[in-house]
Amino acid sequence: MAMTTKYGGAVKWSEIDQCYVGTCPRLFFGGCHGDDMHAVARELDEIIKDCEESVTVSEPKERRILQAYSSRSD
């Protein structure tokens, strides 16, 4: 189950852990886990929202380069 955030969070079944694991590696290490996929997705969504509020995440370097290049006046 893919999350609908710009950070690419996901909930997947882990055969090793025998539970659902929610992760968002572009925003934080670790994640959340549980027996109910939808509950894990809700918890992951809350964690992502908390991180977005408390952490400044810079946009990808490629986008900054393109914006700088497109704003040049030659």
MOFENHU-V902146 format. One record per residue. N is the residue number from 1. RES is the residue in one small letter. PHI is phi in whole degrees, -180 to 180 (999 if undefined). PSI is psi as a letter, one per 20 degrees, with the letter a starting at -180 (NA if undefined). NEAR is the number of other ideal C-beta (glycine too) atoms within 8 Angstrom. Layout:
N_RES_PHI_PSI_NEAR / N_RES_PHI_PSI_NEAR
//
This chain:
1_m_999_o_7 / 2_a_-87_q_6 / 3_m_-86_q_14 / 4_t_-102_l_3 / 5_t_-110_r_9 / 6_k_-74_i_3 / 7_y_-98_i_10 / 8_g_72_l_10 / 9_g_-66_q_14 / 10_a_-150_q_10 / 11_v_-118_p_12 / 12_k_-135_q_8 / 13_w_-78_p_7 / 14_s_-107_o_10 / 15_e_-64_h_5 / 16_i_-65_g_4 / 17_d_-88_i_7 / 18_q_57_l_5 / 19_c_-159_r_9 / 20_y_-83_p_13 / 21_v_-124_p_13 / 22_g_-104_p_15 / 23_t_-136_q_10 / 24_c_-150_m_17 / 25_p_-62_h_7 / 26_r_-76_i_5 / 27_l_-116_h_11 / 28_f_-159_q_8 / 29_f_-89_q_3 / 30_g_86_b_4 / 31_g_167_b_10 / 32_c_-139_r_9 / 33_h_-152_r_10 / 34_g_175_r_9 / 35_d_-84_h_5 / 36_d_-109_o_7 / 37_m_-58_g_9 / 38_h_-70_h_6 / 39_a_-66_g_9 / 40_v_-65_g_15 / 41_a_-63_g_12 / 42_r_-65_g_8 / 43_e_-64_g_11 / 44_l_-62_g_16 / 45_d_-60_g_11 / 46_e_-65_g_8 / 47_i_-62_g_13 / 48_i_-62_g_14 / 49_k_-61_g_8 / 50_d_-61_g_8 / 51_c_-65_g_11 / 52_e_-62_h_9 / 53_e_-75_h_6 / 54_s_-106_i_5 / 55_v_-124_p_7 / 56_t_-90_o_3 / 57_v_-110_p_7 / 58_s_-77_q_5 / 59_e_-73_r_5 / 60_p_-56_q_6 / 61_k_-57_h_5 / 62_e_-60_h_6 / 63_r_-67_g_8 / 64_r_-62_g_10 / 65_i_-65_g_8 / 66_l_-63_g_8 / 67_q_-66_g_8 / 68_a_-65_g_8 / 69_y_-69_g_7 / 70_s_-73_i_6 / 71_s_-91_i_6 / 72_r_-69_q_6 / 73_s_-113_o_3 / 74_d_-98_NA_2
//
